[in-house]
Amino acid sequence: MNVETLEFIIYPDGRVKETVTGIVGASCQEVTAAIEEQLGVVVSQQSTAEYYAQEVTQSTKVNNQNTFSGW
């Protein structure tokens, strides 16, 4: 289970640094859009490795075939 974290650092001059961890892909922008709208103008944005990562899903299909010998 991934832990999603939003960290905000508010500087004395009013700037806010936002760091998002635990969210894979561009969905972090969806999570932070409403917050950023309330905070004001986004001056810069830096994507992390998690932004470029793809979520991995794994599925396994098992076929069982039973053969009985008639000897």
Biopython code that builds the backbone (N, CA, C, O; Angstrom):
import numpy as np
from Bio.PDB.StructureBuilder import StructureBuilder

atoms = [
    (1, "MET", "N", (0.841, -1.175, 0.000)),
    (1, "MET", "CA", (0.000, 0.000, 0.000)),
    (1, "MET", "C", (0.889, 1.242, 0.000)),
    (1, "MET", "O", (1.791, 1.365, 0.829)),
    (2, "ASN", "N", (0.634, 2.158, -0.928)),
    (2, "ASN", "CA", (1.403, 3.398, -1.030)),
    (2, "ASN", "C", (0.832, 4.459, -0.104)),
    (2, "ASN", "O", (-0.385, 4.575, 0.046)),
    (3, "VAL", "N", (1.698, 5.219, 0.505)),
    (3, "VAL", "CA", (1.279, 6.340, 1.331)),
    (3, "VAL", "C", (1.432, 7.611, 0.499)),
    (3, "VAL", "O", (2.528, 7.945, 0.048)),
    (4, "GLU", "N", (0.319, 8.310, 0.306)),
    (4, "GLU", "CA", (0.340, 9.560, -0.448)),
    (4, "GLU", "C", (0.538, 10.710, 0.526)),
    (4, "GLU", "O", (-0.161, 10.812, 1.535)),
    (5, "THR", "N", (1.512, 11.587, 0.210)),
    (5, "THR", "CA", (1.854, 12.674, 1.113)),
    (5, "THR", "C", (1.929, 13.990, 0.358)),
    (5, "THR", "O", (2.535, 14.068, -0.711)),
    (6, "LEU", "N", (1.314, 15.022, 0.916)),
    (6, "LEU", "CA", (1.449, 16.392, 0.432)),
    (6, "LEU", "C", (2.159, 17.170, 1.528)),
    (6, "LEU", "O", (1.702, 17.203, 2.671)),
    (7, "GLU", "N", (3.275, 17.794, 1.180)),
    (7, "GLU", "CA", (4.039, 18.576, 2.151)),
    (7, "GLU", "C", (4.085, 20.023, 1.668)),
    (7, "GLU", "O", (4.376, 20.289, 0.502)),
    (8, "PHE", "N", (3.792, 20.956, 2.578)),
    (8, "PHE", "CA", (3.812, 22.375, 2.248)),
    (8, "PHE", "C", (4.796, 23.090, 3.158)),
    (8, "PHE", "O", (4.763, 22.930, 4.379)),
    (9, "ILE", "N", (5.671, 23.879, 2.551)),
    (9, "ILE", "CA", (6.566, 24.745, 3.311)),
    (9, "ILE", "C", (6.175, 26.171, 2.966)),
    (9, "ILE", "O", (6.200, 26.564, 1.800)),
    (10, "ILE", "N", (5.817, 26.940, 3.975)),
    (10, "ILE", "CA", (5.416, 28.333, 3.777)),
    (10, "ILE", "C", (6.554, 29.220, 4.254)),
    (10, "ILE", "O", (6.911, 29.210, 5.432)),
    (11, "TYR", "N", (7.123, 29.989, 3.329)),
    (11, "TYR", "CA", (8.254, 30.862, 3.627)),
    (11, "TYR", "C", (7.771, 32.206, 4.158)),
    (11, "TYR", "O", (6.633, 32.596, 3.895)),
    (12, "PRO", "N", (8.614, 32.919, 4.903)),
    (12, "PRO", "CA", (8.223, 34.220, 5.478)),
    (12, "PRO", "C", (7.733, 35.237, 4.438)),
    (12, "PRO", "O", (6.916, 36.101, 4.754)),
    (13, "ASP", "N", (8.231, 35.136, 3.199)),
    (13, "ASP", "CA", (7.798, 36.091, 2.176)),
    (13, "ASP", "C", (6.494, 35.680, 1.489)),
    (13, "ASP", "O", (6.060, 36.346, 0.549)),
    (14, "GLY", "N", (5.863, 34.591, 1.946)),
    (14, "GLY", "CA", (4.571, 34.163, 1.410)),
    (14, "GLY", "C", (4.643, 33.071, 0.368)),
    (14, "GLY", "O", (3.615, 32.505, -0.003)),
    (15, "ARG", "N", (5.848, 32.760, -0.119)),
    (15, "ARG", "CA", (5.981, 31.677, -1.089)),
    (15, "ARG", "C", (5.634, 30.346, -0.419)),
    (15, "ARG", "O", (5.866, 30.156, 0.775)),
    (16, "VAL", "N", (5.079, 29.444, -1.204)),
    (16, "VAL", "CA", (4.731, 28.121, -0.698)),
    (16, "VAL", "C", (5.396, 27.076, -1.583)),
    (16, "VAL", "O", (5.260, 27.108, -2.806)),
    (17, "LYS", "N", (6.111, 26.156, -0.963)),
    (17, "LYS", "CA", (6.694, 25.043, -1.696)),
    (17, "LYS", "C", (5.862, 23.811, -1.380)),
    (17, "LYS", "O", (5.650, 23.463, -0.218)),
    (18, "GLU", "N", (5.397, 23.159, -2.437)),
    (18, "GLU", "CA", (4.555, 21.981, -2.290)),
    (18, "GLU", "C", (5.316, 20.776, -2.829)),
    (18, "GLU", "O", (5.867, 20.826, -3.928)),
    (19, "THR", "N", (5.347, 19.696, -2.054)),
    (19, "THR", "CA", (6.000, 18.466, -2.477)),
    (19, "THR", "C", (4.997, 17.327, -2.352)),
    (19, "THR", "O", (4.379, 17.135, -1.305)),
    (20, "VAL", "N", (4.848, 16.573, -3.443)),
    (20, "VAL", "CA", (3.916, 15.444, -3.471)),
    (20, "VAL", "C", (4.720, 14.165, -3.604)),
    (20, "VAL", "O", (5.578, 14.060, -4.481)),
    (21, "THR", "N", (4.453, 13.191, -2.747)),
    (21, "THR", "CA", (5.109, 11.890, -2.841)),
    (21, "THR", "C", (4.062, 10.785, -2.730)),
    (21, "THR", "O", (3.005, 10.962, -2.126)),
    (22, "GLY", "N", (4.385, 9.654, -3.323)),
    (22, "GLY", "CA", (3.509, 8.491, -3.221)),
    (22, "GLY", "C", (2.420, 8.428, -4.267)),
    (22, "GLY", "O", (1.598, 7.511, -4.238)),
    (23, "ILE", "N", (2.386, 9.376, -5.195)),
    (23, "ILE", "CA", (1.388, 9.364, -6.261)),
    (23, "ILE", "C", (2.139, 9.164, -7.574)),
    (23, "ILE", "O", (3.008, 9.961, -7.926)),
    (24, "VAL", "N", (1.800, 8.098, -8.294)),
    (24, "VAL", "CA", (2.497, 7.759, -9.529)),
    (24, "VAL", "C", (1.779, 8.402, -10.710)),
    (24, "VAL", "O", (0.553, 8.360, -10.806)),
    (25, "GLY", "N", (2.560, 8.995, -11.603)),
    (25, "GLY", "CA", (2.002, 9.568, -12.827)),
    (25, "GLY", "C", (1.457, 10.967, -12.639)),
    (25, "GLY", "O", (1.680, 11.614, -11.616)),
    (26, "ALA", "N", (0.736, 11.417, -13.653)),
    (26, "ALA", "CA", (0.236, 12.790, -13.686)),
    (26, "ALA", "C", (-0.965, 13.021, -12.772)),
    (26, "ALA", "O", (-1.437, 14.153, -12.664)),
    (27, "SER", "N", (-1.467, 11.991, -12.119)),
    (27, "SER", "CA", (-2.630, 12.170, -11.249)),
    (27, "SER", "C", (-2.332, 13.086, -10.063)),
    (27, "SER", "O", (-3.260, 13.576, -9.419)),
    (28, "CYS", "N", (-1.053, 13.324, -9.765)),
    (28, "CYS", "CA", (-0.714, 14.244, -8.675)),
    (28, "CYS", "C", (-1.222, 15.655, -8.997)),
    (28, "CYS", "O", (-1.571, 16.409, -8.089)),
    (29, "GLN", "N", (-1.264, 16.008, -10.279)),
    (29, "GLN", "CA", (-1.767, 17.322, -10.666)),
    (29, "GLN", "C", (-3.256, 17.443, -10.368)),
    (29, "GLN", "O", (-3.727, 18.516, -9.990)),
    (30, "GLU", "N", (-3.998, 16.356, -10.533)),
    (30, "GLU", "CA", (-5.419, 16.351, -10.218)),
    (30, "GLU", "C", (-5.629, 16.531, -8.714)),
    (30, "GLU", "O", (-6.546, 17.229, -8.282)),
    (31, "VAL", "N", (-4.773, 15.897, -7.936)),
    (31, "VAL", "CA", (-4.886, 15.964, -6.475)),
    (31, "VAL", "C", (-4.599, 17.375, -5.963)),
    (31, "VAL", "O", (-5.243, 17.840, -5.023)),
    (32, "THR", "N", (-3.634, 18.053, -6.579)),
    (32, "THR", "CA", (-3.196, 19.350, -6.063)),
    (32, "THR", "C", (-3.838, 20.560, -6.738)),
    (32, "THR", "O", (-3.632, 21.688, -6.288)),
    (33, "ALA", "N", (-4.604, 20.357, -7.799)),
    (33, "ALA", "CA", (-5.155, 21.479, -8.575)),
    (33, "ALA", "C", (-5.989, 22.432, -7.723)),
    (33, "ALA", "O", (-5.796, 23.646, -7.798)),
    (34, "ALA", "N", (-6.897, 21.917, -6.929)),
    (34, "ALA", "CA", (-7.772, 22.772, -6.115)),
    (34, "ALA", "C", (-6.977, 23.537, -5.062)),
    (34, "ALA", "O", (-7.268, 24.700, -4.784)),
    (35, "ILE", "N", (-5.979, 22.887, -4.481)),
    (35, "ILE", "CA", (-5.148, 23.542, -3.466)),
    (35, "ILE", "C", (-4.344, 24.674, -4.109)),
    (35, "ILE", "O", (-4.273, 25.778, -3.570)),
    (36, "GLU", "N", (-3.740, 24.391, -5.263)),
    (36, "GLU", "CA", (-2.933, 25.401, -5.945)),
    (36, "GLU", "C", (-3.786, 26.589, -6.384)),
    (36, "GLU", "O", (-3.319, 27.728, -6.381)),
    (37, "GLU", "N", (-5.021, 26.326, -6.756)),
    (37, "GLU", "CA", (-5.931, 27.411, -7.145)),
    (37, "GLU", "C", (-6.175, 28.363, -5.974)),
    (37, "GLU", "O", (-6.261, 29.576, -6.162)),
    (38, "GLN", "N", (-6.284, 27.817, -4.787)),
    (38, "GLN", "CA", (-6.508, 28.631, -3.594)),
    (38, "GLN", "C", (-5.235, 29.356, -3.140)),
    (38, "GLN", "O", (-5.310, 30.440, -2.562)),
    (39, "LEU", "N", (-4.079, 28.760, -3.401)),
    (39, "LEU", "CA", (-2.819, 29.361, -2.964)),
    (39, "LEU", "C", (-2.411, 30.549, -3.828)),
    (39, "LEU", "O", (-1.797, 31.492, -3.330)),
    (40, "GLY", "N", (-2.747, 30.513, -5.118)),
    (40, "GLY", "CA", (-2.371, 31.616, -5.994)),
    (40, "GLY", "C", (-1.591, 31.156, -7.209)),
    (40, "GLY", "O", (-1.751, 30.025, -7.667)),
    (41, "VAL", "N", (-0.757, 32.022, -7.723)),
    (41, "VAL", "CA", (-0.016, 31.774, -8.955)),
    (41, "VAL", "C", (1.100, 30.759, -8.723)),
    (41, "VAL", "O", (1.874, 30.879, -7.774)),
    (42, "VAL", "N", (1.172, 29.750, -9.608)),
    (42, "VAL", "CA", (2.266, 28.785, -9.559)),
    (42, "VAL", "C", (3.423, 29.387, -10.348)),
    (42, "VAL", "O", (3.305, 29.622, -11.551)),
    (43, "VAL", "N", (4.544, 29.636, -9.666)),
    (43, "VAL", "CA", (5.695, 30.279, -10.283)),
    (43, "VAL", "C", (6.551, 29.254, -11.023)),
    (43, "VAL", "O", (7.034, 29.530, -12.121)),
    (44, "SER", "N", (6.742, 28.087, -10.439)),
    (44, "SER", "CA", (7.520, 27.042, -11.099)),
    (44, "SER", "C", (7.014, 25.687, -10.651)),
    (44, "SER", "O", (6.359, 25.546, -9.618)),
    (45, "GLN", "N", (7.337, 24.699, -11.460)),
    (45, "GLN", "CA", (6.922, 23.329, -11.162)),
    (45, "GLN", "C", (8.025, 22.395, -11.608)),
    (45, "GLN", "O", (8.569, 22.544, -12.702)),
    (46, "GLN", "N", (8.360, 21.429, -10.762)),
    (46, "GLN", "CA", (9.405, 20.466, -11.078)),
    (46, "GLN", "C", (8.851, 19.065, -10.861)),
    (46, "GLN", "O", (8.434, 18.727, -9.753)),
    (47, "SER", "N", (8.844, 18.257, -11.900)),
    (47, "SER", "CA", (8.322, 16.893, -11.805)),
    (47, "SER", "C", (9.395, 15.966, -11.248)),
    (47, "SER", "O", (10.579, 16.107, -11.551)),
    (48, "THR", "N", (8.956, 15.017, -10.427)),
    (48, "THR", "CA", (9.862, 14.032, -9.843)),
    (48, "THR", "C", (9.841, 12.761, -10.687)),
    (48, "THR", "O", (9.093, 12.674, -11.661)),
    (49, "ALA", "N", (10.639, 11.800, -10.327)),
    (49, "ALA", "CA", (10.678, 10.517, -11.035)),
    (49, "ALA", "C", (9.327, 9.814, -10.945)),
    (49, "ALA", "O", (8.943, 9.101, -11.871)),
    (50, "GLU", "N", (8.603, 10.004, -9.845)),
    (50, "GLU", "CA", (7.286, 9.382, -9.689)),
    (50, "GLU", "C", (6.299, 9.877, -10.741)),
    (50, "GLU", "O", (5.404, 9.137, -11.150)),
    (51, "TYR", "N", (6.457, 11.116, -11.176)),
    (51, "TYR", "CA", (5.580, 11.682, -12.200)),
    (51, "TYR", "C", (5.726, 10.901, -13.507)),
    (51, "TYR", "O", (4.738, 10.644, -14.196)),
    (52, "TYR", "N", (6.942, 10.530, -13.840)),
    (52, "TYR", "CA", (7.208, 9.842, -15.099)),
    (52, "TYR", "C", (7.027, 8.325, -15.002)),
    (52, "TYR", "O", (7.031, 7.638, -16.023)),
    (53, "ALA", "N", (6.872, 7.809, -13.809)),
    (53, "ALA", "CA", (6.699, 6.371, -13.615)),
    (53, "ALA", "C", (5.298, 5.949, -14.042)),
    (53, "ALA", "O", (4.374, 6.761, -14.094)),
    (54, "GLN", "N", (5.166, 4.687, -14.340)),
    (54, "GLN", "CA", (3.864, 4.131, -14.680)),
    (54, "GLN", "C", (3.489, 3.126, -13.618)),
    (54, "GLN", "O", (4.325, 2.363, -13.133)),
    (55, "GLU", "N", (2.217, 3.136, -13.266)),
    (55, "GLU", "CA", (1.743, 2.200, -12.264)),
    (55, "GLU", "C", (1.769, 0.796, -12.852)),
    (55, "GLU", "O", (1.328, 0.583, -13.981)),
    (56, "VAL", "N", (2.280, -0.149, -12.094)),
    (56, "VAL", "CA", (2.414, -1.517, -12.566)),
    (56, "VAL", "C", (1.270, -2.350, -12.016)),
    (56, "VAL", "O", (1.018, -2.381, -10.811)),
    (57, "THR", "N", (0.592, -3.017, -12.922)),
    (57, "THR", "CA", (-0.432, -3.971, -12.497)),
    (57, "THR", "C", (-0.021, -5.338, -13.006)),
    (57, "THR", "O", (0.475, -5.475, -14.125)),
    (58, "GLN", "N", (-0.226, -6.324, -12.197)),
    (58, "GLN", "CA", (0.207, -7.661, -12.545)),
    (58, "GLN", "C", (-0.986, -8.587, -12.437)),
    (58, "GLN", "O", (-1.707, -8.583, -11.440)),
    (59, "SER", "N", (-1.181, -9.373, -13.467)),
    (59, "SER", "CA", (-2.225, -10.381, -13.402)),
    (59, "SER", "C", (-1.631, -11.713, -13.807)),
    (59, "SER", "O", (-0.736, -11.791, -14.649)),
    (60, "THR", "N", (-2.135, -12.728, -13.205)),
    (60, "THR", "CA", (-1.639, -14.068, -13.468)),
    (60, "THR", "C", (-2.804, -14.962, -13.829)),
    (60, "THR", "O", (-3.808, -15.002, -13.118)),
    (61, "LYS", "N", (-2.676, -15.673, -14.922)),
    (61, "LYS", "CA", (-3.698, -16.619, -15.325)),
    (61, "LYS", "C", (-3.072, -17.994, -15.277)),
    (61, "LYS", "O", (-2.041, -18.248, -15.900)),
    (62, "VAL", "N", (-3.700, -18.863, -14.542)),
    (62, "VAL", "CA", (-3.176, -20.212, -14.384)),
    (62, "VAL", "C", (-4.145, -21.175, -15.049)),
    (62, "VAL", "O", (-5.343, -21.173, -14.766)),
    (63, "ASN", "N", (-3.613, -21.984, -15.922)),
    (63, "ASN", "CA", (-4.412, -23.034, -16.560)),
    (63, "ASN", "C", (-3.978, -24.369, -15.990)),
    (63, "ASN", "O", (-2.812, -24.752, -16.078)),
    (64, "ASN", "N", (-4.917, -25.058, -15.415)),
    (64, "ASN", "CA", (-4.630, -26.402, -14.888)),
    (64, "ASN", "C", (-5.269, -27.413, -15.804)),
    (64, "ASN", "O", (-6.449, -27.296, -16.133)),
    (65, "GLN", "N", (-4.515, -28.396, -16.219)),
    (65, "GLN", "CA", (-5.046, -29.456, -17.060)),
    (65, "GLN", "C", (-4.684, -30.760, -16.397)),
    (65, "GLN", "O", (-3.510, -31.093, -16.237)),
    (66, "ASN", "N", (-5.689, -31.478, -16.021)),
    (66, "ASN", "CA", (-5.476, -32.773, -15.379)),
    (66, "ASN", "C", (-5.635, -33.867, -16.420)),
    (66, "ASN", "O", (-6.627, -33.903, -17.148)),
    (67, "THR", "N", (-4.676, -34.739, -16.487)),
    (67, "THR", "CA", (-4.733, -35.886, -17.394)),
    (67, "THR", "C", (-4.623, -37.145, -16.548)),
    (67, "THR", "O", (-3.697, -37.312, -15.755)),
    (68, "PHE", "N", (-5.596, -38.022, -16.744)),
    (68, "PHE", "CA", (-5.579, -39.267, -15.975)),
    (68, "PHE", "C", (-5.196, -40.411, -16.896)),
    (68, "PHE", "O", (-5.687, -40.523, -18.019)),
    (69, "SER", "N", (-4.342, -41.225, -16.413)),
    (69, "SER", "CA", (-3.894, -42.386, -17.177)),
    (69, "SER", "C", (-4.853, -43.557, -16.949)),
    (69, "SER", "O", (-5.293, -43.807, -15.826)),
    (70, "GLY", "N", (-5.158, -44.244, -17.999)),
    (70, "GLY", "CA", (-6.069, -45.385, -17.883)),
    (70, "GLY", "C", (-5.360, -46.708, -17.715)),
    (70, "GLY", "O", (-5.985, -47.741, -17.958)),
    (71, "TRP", "N", (-4.164, -46.751, -17.338)),
    (71, "TRP", "CA", (-3.491, -48.035, -17.212)),
    (71, "TRP", "C", (-3.885, -48.762, -15.997)),
    (71, "TRP", "O", (-3.398, -49.866, -15.752)),
]
sb = StructureBuilder()
sb.init_structure("model")
sb.init_model(0)
sb.init_chain("A")
sb.init_seg("    ")
for serial, (resi, resn, name, xyz) in enumerate(atoms, 1):
    if name == "N":
        sb.init_residue(resn, " ", resi, " ")
    sb.init_atom(name, np.array(xyz, "f"), 0.0, 1.0, " ", f" {name:<3s}", serial, name[0])
structure = sb.get_structure()
